[in-house]
Amino acid sequence: MEDEYFRKLKDYESKSLMMKLVGGLTVAGWLWALWLVFAPGNGLCGAPAFYEPKGFHMQEACNGELIGRIGGALAVFLVSLPLAGVWGWAFVRLLDSRRALAALAGR
């Protein structure tokens, strides 16, 4: 009985660590995407979210840079979506492990 309890406890701890790691990667990806959109790229063009062309001579250069930053933010967000799915899956699995552990402990 105790061997099974400690095996389930170790399984619970490993799933908890996996959930924390995947959740941290997901949140880091989302923060990176937000930074790409809201932080100024360079001093001339400003942030993509608040972009207003300064003049015709800068518009073409700024458009290219801002499209690249928005595309990068979208790519980071799309890559982090499967991580969010794994994070949710790990959370559900962690709840199942917690219930099994509590049942085994007799609580």
All heavy atoms as an XYZ file, in Angstrom:
826
protein
N       0.823     -1.189      0.000
C       0.000      0.000      0.000
C       0.870      1.256      0.000
O       0.600      2.177     -0.753
C      -0.936     -0.036      1.217
C      -1.823      1.153      1.329
S      -3.226      0.991      0.259
C      -4.306      2.164      0.969
N       1.922      1.258      0.838
C       2.772      2.438      0.903
C       3.581      2.602     -0.376
O       3.827      3.727     -0.803
C       3.692      2.364      2.118
C       2.992      2.722      3.406
C       3.970      2.869      4.549
O       5.120      3.280      4.295
O       3.580      2.574      5.677
N       4.000      1.483     -0.971
C       4.748      1.575     -2.221
C       3.903      2.224     -3.307
O       4.394      3.057     -4.062
C       5.204      0.192     -2.683
C       6.322     -0.363     -1.818
O       7.012      0.447     -1.171
O       6.485     -1.593     -1.807
N       2.644      1.835     -3.376
C       1.754      2.421     -4.378
C       1.508      3.905     -4.086
O       1.462      4.725     -5.002
C       0.428      1.659     -4.419
C      -0.469      2.119     -5.547
C      -1.741      1.310     -5.630
O      -1.883      0.294     -4.921
O      -2.609      1.718     -6.413
N       1.400      4.226     -2.793
C       1.202      5.626     -2.419
C       2.395      6.477     -2.843
O       2.235      7.547     -3.425
C       0.976      5.742     -0.906
C       0.883      7.167     -0.425
C      -0.280      7.908     -0.640
C       1.956      7.785      0.200
C      -0.369      9.229     -0.223
C       1.878      9.099      0.629
C       0.715      9.813      0.409
O       0.627     11.120      0.811
N       3.605      5.999     -2.569
C       4.789      6.770     -2.931
C       4.986      6.830     -4.448
O       5.474      7.826     -4.972
C       6.037      6.205     -2.242
C       6.074      6.509     -0.778
C       6.042      5.501      0.164
C       6.118      7.828     -0.330
C       6.065      5.786      1.508
C       6.133      8.132      1.012
C       6.106      7.102      1.941
N       4.587      5.781     -5.142
C       4.655      5.809     -6.603
C       3.684      6.855     -7.157
O       4.031      7.645     -8.038
C       4.332      4.427     -7.176
C       4.526      4.335     -8.685
C       4.229      2.941     -9.200
N       2.918      2.443     -8.880
C       1.796      2.782     -9.512
N       1.833      3.651    -10.493
N       0.640      2.255     -9.170
N       2.475      6.885     -6.620
C       1.492      7.892     -7.042
C       1.934      9.300     -6.654
O       1.714     10.255     -7.397
C       0.119      7.603     -6.439
C      -0.516      6.336     -6.910
C      -1.417      6.596     -8.056
C      -2.175      5.315     -8.381
N      -2.839      5.417     -9.639
N       2.572      9.429     -5.487
C       3.073     10.726     -5.055
C       4.169     11.225     -6.001
O       4.176     12.397     -6.390
C       3.603     10.639     -3.624
C       4.148     11.928     -3.017
C       3.042     12.973     -2.917
C       4.764     11.654     -1.658
N       5.056     10.344     -6.394
C       6.117     10.713     -7.335
C       5.520     11.079     -8.695
O       5.951     12.038     -9.338
C       7.108      9.569     -7.475
C       8.318      9.923     -8.273
C       9.330      8.795     -8.255
C      10.557      9.235     -9.028
N      11.612      8.242     -8.974
N       4.504     10.330     -9.118
C       3.820     10.632    -10.376
C       3.154     12.001    -10.306
O       3.226     12.799    -11.256
C       2.790      9.539    -10.667
C       2.092      9.735    -11.991
O       2.789     10.000    -12.992
O       0.844      9.620    -12.017
N       2.528     12.287     -9.171
C       1.887     13.591     -8.973
C       2.908     14.721     -9.026
O       2.686     15.750     -9.649
C       1.141     13.601     -7.633
C       0.581     14.946     -7.259
C      -0.590     15.407     -7.843
C       1.229     15.758     -6.332
C      -1.105     16.645     -7.502
C       0.720     16.992     -5.992
C      -0.448     17.432     -6.582
O      -0.957     18.653     -6.266
N       4.037     14.528     -8.367
C       5.069     15.565     -8.359
C       5.651     15.800     -9.743
O       5.922     16.939    -10.126
C       6.167     15.197     -7.361
C       5.723     15.301     -5.919
C       6.737     14.761     -4.947
O       7.732     14.141     -5.377
O       6.524     14.936     -3.738
N       5.840     14.741    -10.523
C       6.374     14.927    -11.879
C       5.355     15.631    -12.776
O       5.727     16.478    -13.592
C       6.785     13.583    -12.480
O       5.665     12.772    -12.719
N       4.081     15.311    -12.631
C       3.047     16.001    -13.417
C       2.928     17.461    -12.997
O       2.698     18.337    -13.830
C       1.706     15.301    -13.273
C       1.640     14.002    -14.035
C       0.321     13.313    -13.853
C       0.338     11.965    -14.547
N      -0.873     11.209    -14.300
N       3.097     17.714    -11.710
C       3.059     19.093    -11.230
C       4.218     19.895    -11.805
O       4.035     21.042    -12.238
C       3.114     19.093     -9.703
O       3.214     20.395     -9.207
N       5.390     19.307    -11.845
C       6.546     19.986    -12.430
C       6.338     20.235    -13.919
O       6.644     21.323    -14.424
C       7.818     19.164    -12.188
C       9.098     19.739    -12.763
C       9.420     21.073    -12.104
C      10.237     18.762    -12.588
N       5.783     19.236    -14.627
C       5.517     19.409    -16.056
C       4.520     20.542    -16.285
O       4.699     21.361    -17.196
C       4.979     18.122    -16.669
C       4.769     18.244    -18.179
S       4.050     16.806    -18.945
C       2.328     17.043    -18.591
N       3.497     20.599    -15.443
C       2.506     21.653    -15.604
C       3.125     23.030    -15.365
O       2.853     23.979    -16.092
C       1.339     21.442    -14.645
C       0.181     22.381    -14.922
S      -1.181     22.164    -13.804
C      -0.775     23.363    -12.578
N       3.994     23.138    -14.391
C       4.642     24.418    -14.113
C       5.564     24.834    -15.254
O       5.590     26.005    -15.639
C       5.425     24.339    -12.803
C       4.532     24.251    -11.589
C       5.339     24.014    -10.335
C       4.429     23.766     -9.151
N       5.178     23.380     -7.952
N       6.314     23.891    -15.802
C       7.227     24.208    -16.896
C       6.480     24.623    -18.161
O       6.806     25.630    -18.791
C       8.133     23.011    -17.190
C       9.197     22.701    -16.147
C       9.916     21.402    -16.493
C      10.180     23.835    -16.040
N       5.470     23.860    -18.525
C       4.705     24.179    -19.736
C       3.927     25.475    -19.538
O       3.854     26.301    -20.456
C       3.779     23.005    -20.117
C       2.842     23.384    -21.245
C       4.600     21.797    -20.515
N       3.388     25.684    -18.361
C       2.686     26.939    -18.082
C       3.618     28.128    -18.145
O       3.271     29.180    -18.682
N       4.819     27.969    -17.614
C       5.803     29.049    -17.693
C       6.200     29.365    -19.124
O       6.323     30.535    -19.507
N       6.396     28.332    -19.944
C       6.712     28.560    -21.360
C       5.561     29.244    -22.091
O       5.776     30.120    -22.926
C       7.049     27.236    -22.045
C       8.424     26.658    -21.757
C       8.539     25.264    -22.360
C       9.505     27.565    -22.296
N       4.346     28.834    -21.786
C       3.178     29.434    -22.432
C       3.058     30.912    -22.077
O       2.894     31.763    -22.954
C       1.902     28.689    -22.010
O       2.035     27.309    -22.351
C       0.684     29.258    -22.696
N       3.156     31.216    -20.806
C       3.032     32.613    -20.373
C       4.197     33.439    -20.916
O       4.004     34.585    -21.348
C       2.939     32.693    -18.834
C       3.056     34.116    -18.343
C       1.624     32.077    -18.366
N       5.396     32.865    -20.946
C       6.545     33.582    -21.510
C       6.322     33.877    -22.992
O       6.640     34.973    -23.472
C       7.817     32.770    -21.313
N       5.755     32.938    -23.726
C       5.451     33.169    -25.141
C       4.424     34.268    -25.326
O       4.566     35.123    -26.215
N       3.392     34.264    -24.498
C       2.367     35.306    -24.617
C       2.933     36.673    -24.264
O       2.611     37.668    -24.913
C       1.175     34.973    -23.737
C       0.377     33.798    -24.226
C       0.394     33.243    -25.471
C      -0.551     33.035    -23.470
N      -0.457     32.177    -25.537
C      -1.058     32.024    -24.324
C      -0.999     33.093    -22.163
C      -1.997     31.095    -23.903
C      -1.934     32.160    -21.746
C      -2.430     31.182    -22.616
N       3.779     36.724    -23.242
C       4.395     38.004    -22.879
C       5.341     38.495    -23.973
O       5.401     39.693    -24.254
C       5.135     37.880    -21.546
C       4.255     37.703    -20.316
C       5.117     37.472    -19.083
C       3.330     38.886    -20.119
N       6.048     37.580    -24.595
C       6.937     37.948    -25.701
C       6.129     38.507    -26.864
O       6.487     39.510    -27.466
C       7.756     36.746    -26.117
C       8.801     37.006    -27.154
C       9.322     38.208    -27.537
C       9.455     36.035    -27.952
N      10.260     38.035    -28.527
C      10.368     36.701    -28.790
C       9.368     34.652    -28.033
C      11.166     36.033    -29.699
C      10.185     33.990    -28.934
C      11.065     34.676    -29.750
N       5.002     37.859    -27.189
C       4.147     38.352    -28.270
C       3.602     39.747    -27.937
O       3.572     40.623    -28.814
C       3.006     37.370    -28.529
N       3.179     39.950    -26.709
C       2.699     41.282    -26.310
C       3.810     42.319    -26.394
O       3.587     43.455    -26.818
C       2.127     41.233    -24.894
C       0.766     40.566    -24.750
C       0.397     40.438    -23.276
C      -0.287     41.332    -25.503
N       5.024     41.928    -25.998
C       6.151     42.848    -26.079
C       6.429     43.224    -27.533
O       6.697     44.390    -27.826
C       7.385     42.211    -25.438
C       8.600     43.068    -25.554
C       8.915     44.150    -24.786
C       9.643     42.945    -26.513
N      10.104     44.694    -25.216
C      10.574     43.965    -26.266
C       9.894     42.053    -27.552
C      11.720     44.127    -27.022
C      11.038     42.214    -28.302
C      11.936     43.240    -28.035
N       6.339     42.259    -28.439
C       6.570     42.561    -29.853
C       5.555     43.553    -30.398
O       5.865     44.365    -31.270
C       6.538     41.274    -30.685
C       7.764     40.385    -30.600
C       7.505     39.060    -31.301
C       8.974     41.065    -31.200
N       4.343     43.507    -29.900
C       3.294     44.395    -30.416
C       3.312     45.755    -29.724
O       3.129     46.785    -30.383
C       1.906     43.728    -30.258
C       0.792     44.693    -30.590
C       1.811     42.508    -31.159
N       3.548     45.798    -28.426
C       3.397     47.052    -27.691
C       4.691     47.808    -27.412
O       4.645     48.982    -27.077
C       2.658     46.799    -26.370
C       1.208     46.497    -26.567
C       0.726     45.215    -26.417
C       0.324     47.500    -26.920
C      -0.610     44.928    -26.612
C      -1.017     47.229    -27.115
C      -1.480     45.938    -26.962
N       5.840     47.157    -27.526
C       7.108     47.851    -27.279
C       7.604     48.490    -28.573
O       7.461     47.905    -29.652
C       8.145     46.875    -26.749
N       8.164     49.662    -28.499
C       8.677     50.310    -29.716
C       9.828     49.514    -30.322
O      10.702     49.025    -29.622
C       9.177     51.668    -29.219
C       8.577     51.861    -27.887
C       8.277     50.516    -27.332
N       9.789     49.388    -31.642
C      10.835     48.653    -32.342
C      12.133     49.429    -32.406
O      13.203     48.929    -32.104
N      12.050     50.660    -32.820
C      13.193     51.566    -32.789
C      12.644     52.972    -32.578
O      11.443     53.184    -32.523
C      14.040     51.459    -34.063
C      13.260     51.819    -35.318
O      12.309     52.577    -35.273
N      13.672     51.263    -36.441
N      13.514     53.925    -32.469
C      13.069     55.279    -32.146
C      12.277     55.969    -33.245
O      11.561     56.925    -32.989
N      12.366     55.482    -34.470
C      11.719     56.171    -35.581
C      10.274     55.757    -35.791
O       9.433     56.583    -36.136
C      12.524     55.937    -36.871
C      13.971     56.423    -36.834
C      14.678     56.004    -38.113
C      14.014     57.928    -36.659
N       9.992     54.485    -35.628
C       8.662     53.987    -35.995
C       7.707     53.844    -34.817
O       6.508     53.960    -34.972
C       8.794     52.647    -36.697
S       9.766     52.725    -38.201
N       8.204     53.541    -33.655
C       7.331     53.360    -32.501
C       6.785     51.942    -32.416
O       7.212     51.036    -33.120
N       5.804     51.753    -31.562
C       5.209     50.436    -31.335
C       4.188     50.130    -32.426
O       3.461     51.016    -32.876
C       4.538     50.397    -29.975
N       4.101     48.862    -32.867
C       3.115     48.505    -33.885
C       1.669     48.788    -33.464
O       0.841     49.134    -34.295
C       3.330     47.006    -34.088
C       4.725     46.764    -33.669
C       4.992     47.757    -32.575
N       1.366     48.667    -32.179
C      -0.008     48.880    -31.723
C      -0.421     50.348    -31.818
O      -1.602     50.651    -31.965
C      -0.170     48.396    -30.293
N       0.536     51.259    -31.751
C       0.234     52.696    -31.752
C       0.874     53.399    -32.949
O       1.286     54.541    -32.859
C       0.742     53.338    -30.457
C       0.296     52.611    -29.224
C       1.207     51.926    -28.431
C      -1.041     52.585    -28.853
C       0.808     51.250    -27.303
C      -1.448     51.909    -27.727
C      -0.533     51.241    -26.950
N       0.955     52.710    -34.055
C       1.690     53.218    -35.212
C       0.914     54.312    -35.943
O      -0.246     54.138    -36.282
C       1.994     52.075    -36.173
C       2.599     52.509    -37.477
C       3.825     53.157    -37.506
C       1.953     52.269    -38.672
C       4.389     53.552    -38.689
C       2.507     52.658    -39.867
C       3.739     53.290    -39.868
O       4.301     53.686    -41.053
N       1.575     55.413    -36.143
C       1.074     56.484    -37.009
C       2.260     56.932    -37.858
O       3.305     57.309    -37.321
C       0.563     57.659    -36.185
C      -0.692     57.353    -35.413
C      -1.183     58.567    -34.642
O      -0.801     59.701    -34.992
O      -1.943     58.376    -33.702
N       2.127     56.877    -39.169
C       3.251     57.255    -40.020
C       3.672     58.704    -39.781
O       2.838     59.596    -39.678
C       2.730     57.067    -41.439
C       1.405     56.439    -41.335
C       0.956     56.480    -39.921
N       4.970     58.919    -39.674
C       5.496     60.262    -39.426
C       5.536     61.091    -40.718
O       5.380     62.283    -40.692
C       6.914     60.175    -38.853
C       6.985     59.356    -37.586
C       6.582     60.175    -36.393
C       6.871     59.424    -35.123
N       5.747     59.135    -34.320
N       5.787     60.439    -41.782
C       5.857     61.129    -43.059
C       6.023     60.125    -44.175
O       6.309     58.950    -43.943
N       5.856     60.569    -45.388
C       5.895     59.652    -46.519
C       7.267     59.000    -46.663
O       7.362     57.835    -47.011
C       5.514     60.379    -47.810
C       5.469     59.476    -48.988
C       4.425     58.580    -49.137
C       6.476     59.492    -49.951
C       4.380     57.722    -50.212
C       6.430     58.646    -51.025
C       5.381     57.755    -51.163
N       8.330     59.735    -46.375
C       9.676     59.192    -46.543
C       9.982     58.062    -45.550
O      10.798     57.206    -45.810
C      10.720     60.308    -46.424
C      10.749     60.947    -45.078
N       9.768     61.808    -44.649
C      11.631     60.835    -44.058
C      10.046     62.216    -43.427
N      11.181     61.640    -43.039
N       9.334     58.034    -44.392
C       9.556     56.990    -43.390
C       8.504     55.887    -43.444
O       8.681     54.836    -42.862
C       9.549     57.600    -41.989
C      10.730     58.466    -41.676
S      12.282     57.584    -41.774
C      12.069     56.339    -40.543
N       7.422     56.125    -44.140
C       6.300     55.198    -44.111
C       6.684     53.823    -44.651
O       6.335     52.808    -44.051
C       5.128     55.772    -44.907
C       3.871     54.945    -44.803
C       2.699     55.639    -45.467
O       2.842     56.703    -46.034
N       1.549     55.024    -45.390
N       7.419     53.768    -45.729
C       7.758     52.478    -46.320
C       8.686     51.669    -45.408
O       8.488     50.473    -45.212
C       8.430     52.699    -47.678
C       8.558     51.430    -48.479
C       9.020     51.718    -49.890
O       8.522     52.661    -50.511
O       9.903     50.973    -50.346
N       9.672     52.313    -44.836
C      10.593     51.618    -43.929
C       9.871     51.153    -42.667
O      10.084     50.023    -42.194
C      11.754     52.530    -43.562
N       9.034     51.997    -42.122
C       8.314     51.630    -40.899
C       7.291     50.532    -41.156
O       7.119     49.638    -40.319
C       7.621     52.856    -40.305
S       8.768     54.005    -39.534
N       6.618     50.581    -42.292
C       5.631     49.546    -42.598
C       6.284     48.171    -42.629
O       5.747     47.206    -42.087
C       4.939     49.835    -43.925
C       3.909     50.923    -43.822
O       3.529     51.329    -42.731
N       3.470     51.427    -44.964
N       7.453     48.077    -43.249
C       8.145     46.795    -43.319
C       8.550     46.281    -41.947
O       8.393     45.103    -41.631
N       9.070     47.167    -41.128
C       9.493     46.763    -39.789
C       8.296     46.354    -38.931
O       8.326     45.346    -38.231
C      10.248     47.885    -39.095
C      10.703     47.492    -37.712
C      11.335     48.633    -36.952
O      11.835     49.578    -37.581
O      11.310     48.564    -35.713
N       7.229     47.126    -38.991
C       6.075     46.840    -38.136
C       5.342     45.588    -38.588
O       4.844     44.823    -37.746
C       5.150     48.043    -38.106
C       5.781     49.305    -37.493
C       4.810     50.458    -37.530
C       6.233     49.041    -36.088
N       5.290     45.353    -39.887
C       4.673     44.111    -40.367
C       5.486     42.915    -39.883
O       4.925     41.895    -39.470
C       4.542     44.139    -41.903
C       3.435     45.101    -42.299
C       4.272     42.746    -42.457
C       3.349     45.373    -43.779
N       6.806     43.057    -39.876
C       7.652     41.982    -39.359
C       7.435     41.723    -37.885
O       7.400     40.570    -37.442
N       7.292     42.784    -37.105
C       7.061     42.606    -35.662
C       5.694     42.003    -35.381
O       5.548     41.146    -34.515
C       7.217     43.934    -34.931
C       8.673     44.359    -34.822
C       8.812     45.665    -34.100
N       8.365     45.603    -32.720
C       9.163     45.399    -31.687
N      10.445     45.229    -31.867
N       8.676     45.393    -30.458
N       4.678     42.443    -36.111
C       3.342     41.871    -35.905
C       3.324     40.413    -36.360
O       2.729     39.554    -35.705
C       2.276     42.719    -36.619
C       2.126     44.056    -35.896
C       0.943     41.986    -36.665
C       1.233     45.047    -36.597
N       3.993     40.125    -37.469
C       4.096     38.733    -37.924
C       4.835     37.863    -36.922
O       4.457     36.711    -36.676
N       5.892     38.401    -36.329
C       6.618     37.659    -35.300
C       5.765     37.407    -34.076
O       5.792     36.319    -33.496
N       4.991     38.397    -33.671
C       4.105     38.227    -32.515
C       3.041     37.168    -32.801
O       2.739     36.340    -31.944
C       3.447     39.551    -32.154
N       2.504     37.187    -34.005
C       1.504     36.190    -34.372
C       2.122     34.797    -34.402
O       1.511     33.830    -33.934
C       0.895     36.540    -35.732
C      -0.216     35.619    -36.229
C      -1.398     35.658    -35.274
C      -0.649     36.021    -37.622
N       3.338     34.688    -34.927
C       4.009     33.386    -34.961
C       4.280     32.859    -33.554
O       4.045     31.683    -33.274
C       5.313     33.500    -35.745
N       4.742     33.714    -32.667
C       5.002     33.299    -31.279
C       3.709     32.871    -30.610
O       3.658     31.857    -29.902
C       5.691     34.433    -30.488
C       5.703     34.147    -28.997
C       7.095     34.657    -30.996
N       2.637     33.623    -30.845
C       1.351     33.273    -30.242
C       0.851     31.929    -30.774
O       0.384     31.082    -30.001
C       0.320     34.366    -30.513
C      -1.033     34.053    -29.959
C      -1.268     34.142    -28.599
C      -2.066     33.668    -30.787
C      -2.516     33.841    -28.071
C      -3.311     33.363    -30.274
C      -3.539     33.449    -28.909
N       0.965     31.716    -32.081
C       0.488     30.452    -32.662
C       1.319     29.264    -32.196
O       0.786     28.170    -32.003
C       0.484     30.539    -34.187
C      -0.573     31.469    -34.778
C      -0.425     31.545    -36.289
C      -1.976     31.025    -34.395
N       2.603     29.465    -32.004
C       3.447     28.383    -31.485
C       3.096     28.084    -30.032
O       3.161     26.933    -29.592
C       4.939     28.751    -31.640
C       5.831     27.836    -30.841
C       5.327     28.718    -33.111
N       2.699     29.091    -29.280
C       2.382     28.870    -27.864
C       0.975     28.292    -27.653
O       0.683     27.832    -26.552
C       2.547     30.161    -27.068
O       1.565     31.095    -27.434
N       0.132     28.281    -28.662
C      -1.205     27.696    -28.497
C      -1.170     26.199    -28.166
O      -1.892     25.765    -27.265
C      -2.062     27.959    -29.739
C      -2.700     29.334    -29.811
C      -3.516     29.469    -31.094
C      -3.565     29.624    -28.615
N      -0.358     25.388    -28.871
C      -0.287     23.979    -28.440
C       0.249     23.824    -27.022
O      -0.169     22.917    -26.294
C       0.665     23.338    -29.454
C       0.629     24.214    -30.634
C       0.367     25.595    -30.127
N       1.162     24.708    -26.628
C       1.646     24.654    -25.249
C       0.514     24.942    -24.269
O       0.452     24.344    -23.194
C       2.773     25.665    -25.042
C       4.120     25.309    -25.648
C       5.092     26.460    -25.459
C       4.661     24.042    -25.056
N      -0.385     25.845    -24.633
C      -1.541     26.125    -23.775
C      -2.435     24.894    -23.679
O      -2.978     24.598    -22.602
C      -2.319     27.320    -24.316
N      -2.593     24.166    -24.784
C      -3.371     22.926    -24.756
C      -2.738     21.875    -23.863
O      -3.421     21.195    -23.087
N      -1.420     21.743    -23.942
C      -0.710     20.801    -23.081
C      -0.815     21.239    -21.629
O      -0.952     20.407    -20.722
C       0.770     20.671    -23.526
C       1.582     19.893    -22.520
C       0.850     20.021    -24.889
N      -0.780     22.534    -21.400
C      -0.921     23.066    -20.042
C      -2.285     22.687    -19.464
O      -2.399     22.240    -18.326
C      -0.732     24.569    -20.084
C      -0.622     25.264    -18.776
C      -0.364     24.723    -17.554
C      -0.755     26.668    -18.548
N      -0.331     25.696    -16.591
C      -0.559     26.895    -17.178
C      -1.014     27.745    -19.375
C      -0.621     28.168    -16.623
C      -1.063     28.998    -18.820
C      -0.873     29.201    -17.462
N      -3.352     22.869    -20.238
C      -4.685     22.480    -19.786
C      -4.796     20.986    -19.553
O      -5.392     20.537    -18.565
N      -4.217     20.203    -20.485
C      -4.244     18.751    -20.336
C      -3.499     18.331    -19.073
O      -3.963     17.475    -18.331
C      -3.629     18.104    -21.577
C      -3.484     16.630    -21.487
C      -4.456     15.690    -21.660
C      -2.281     15.917    -21.181
N      -3.935     14.440    -21.481
C      -2.590     14.548    -21.199
C      -0.981     16.309    -20.908
C      -1.649     13.575    -20.942
C      -0.041     15.335    -20.660
C      -0.380     13.987    -20.677
N      -2.346     18.939    -18.823
C      -1.563     18.610    -17.625
C      -2.325     18.987    -16.363
O      -2.256     18.277    -15.355
C      -0.212     19.316    -17.670
N      -3.069     20.085    -16.402
C      -3.862     20.490    -15.237
C      -4.938     19.455    -14.928
O      -5.134     19.078    -13.775
C      -4.482     21.863    -15.478
C      -5.289     22.362    -14.325
C      -4.672     22.806    -13.174
C      -6.675     22.371    -14.386
C      -5.422     23.257    -12.098
C      -7.433     22.815    -13.321
C      -6.805     23.265    -12.176
N      -5.629     18.974    -15.960
C      -6.669     17.960    -15.751
C      -6.050     16.672    -15.224
O      -6.576     16.042    -14.307
C      -7.453     17.724    -17.064
C      -8.346     16.511    -16.957
C      -8.260     18.964    -17.407
N      -4.924     16.278    -15.806
C      -4.243     15.066    -15.346
C      -3.748     15.229    -13.901
O      -3.753     14.280    -13.135
C      -3.072     14.728    -16.267
C      -3.452     14.426    -17.695
C      -3.996     13.069    -17.847
N      -2.964     12.122    -17.465
C      -3.178     10.845    -17.288
N      -4.366     10.347    -17.478
N      -2.203     10.049    -16.927
N      -3.338     16.433    -13.562
C      -2.875     16.688    -12.197
C      -4.028     16.563    -11.203
O      -3.857     16.025    -10.109
C      -2.242     18.075    -12.116
C      -1.514     18.417    -10.843
C      -0.283     17.523    -10.691
C      -1.089     19.868    -10.850
N      -5.200     17.048    -11.592
C      -6.369     16.890    -10.709
C      -6.712     15.418    -10.516
O      -7.052     14.991     -9.404
C      -7.567     17.641    -11.286
C      -7.498     19.166    -11.231
C      -8.732     19.759    -11.900
C      -7.382     19.649     -9.803
N      -6.629     14.626    -11.590
C      -6.887     13.186    -11.468
C      -5.870     12.521    -10.550
O      -6.224     11.667     -9.726
C      -6.853     12.516    -12.845
C      -8.027     12.915    -13.713
O      -9.031     13.416    -13.172
O      -7.939     12.721    -14.940
N      -4.610     12.909    -10.687
C      -3.570     12.340     -9.827
C      -3.790     12.731     -8.371
O      -3.561     11.932     -7.463
C      -2.193     12.815    -10.277
O      -1.883     12.306    -11.528
N      -4.226     13.962     -8.156
C      -4.473     14.418     -6.786
C      -5.616     13.633     -6.156
O      -5.550     13.244     -4.988
C      -4.792     15.910     -6.785
C      -4.898     16.482     -5.393
C      -5.241     17.944     -5.401
N      -4.232     18.706     -6.106
C      -4.416     19.930     -6.568
N      -5.578     20.534     -6.390
N      -3.466     20.566     -7.188
N      -6.671     13.371     -6.933
C      -7.801     12.583     -6.408
C      -7.373     11.152     -6.087
O      -7.754     10.592     -5.064
C      -8.947     12.581     -7.418
C      -9.685     13.880     -7.487
C     -10.919     13.756     -8.377
N     -11.317     15.090     -8.790
C     -11.354     15.515    -10.047
N     -11.051     14.685    -11.031
N     -11.727     16.732    -10.324
N      -6.579     10.556     -6.990
C      -6.113      9.191     -6.746
C      -5.209      9.129     -5.527
O      -5.264      8.181     -4.731
C      -5.390      8.665     -7.986
N      -4.378     10.140     -5.363
C      -3.484     10.201     -4.209
C      -4.263     10.357     -2.915
O      -3.970      9.716     -1.908
C      -2.499     11.341     -4.399
C      -1.297     11.399     -3.490
C      -0.456     10.163     -3.653
C      -0.479     12.644     -3.814
N      -5.289     11.212     -2.942
C      -6.118     11.403     -1.743
C      -6.888     10.141     -1.410
O      -7.045      9.801     -0.228
C      -7.073     12.581     -1.964
N      -7.382      9.439     -2.439
C      -8.118      8.190     -2.182
C      -7.193      7.128     -1.605
O      -7.587      6.350     -0.740
C      -8.749      7.696     -3.469
N      -5.972      7.112     -2.076
C      -5.002      6.139     -1.588
C      -4.567      6.452     -0.154
O      -4.276      5.551      0.625
C      -3.786      6.130     -2.522
C      -2.978      4.857     -2.602
C      -3.877      3.688     -2.965
C      -1.892      5.002     -3.628
N      -4.514      7.725      0.174
C      -4.123      8.126      1.527
C      -5.278      7.952      2.520
O      -5.077      8.039      3.727
C      -3.660      9.577      1.527
N      -6.497      7.734      2.018
C      -7.632      7.520      2.891
C      -8.294      8.792      3.380
O      -8.917      8.826      4.423
N      -8.163      9.849      2.637
C      -8.749     11.120      3.048
C     -10.131     11.282      2.517
O     -10.580     10.893      1.552
C      -7.891     12.285      2.564
C      -6.559     12.282      3.235
C      -5.744     13.435      2.764
N      -4.412     13.359      3.344
C      -3.418     14.127      3.006
N      -3.594     15.037      2.089
N      -2.266     14.011      3.552
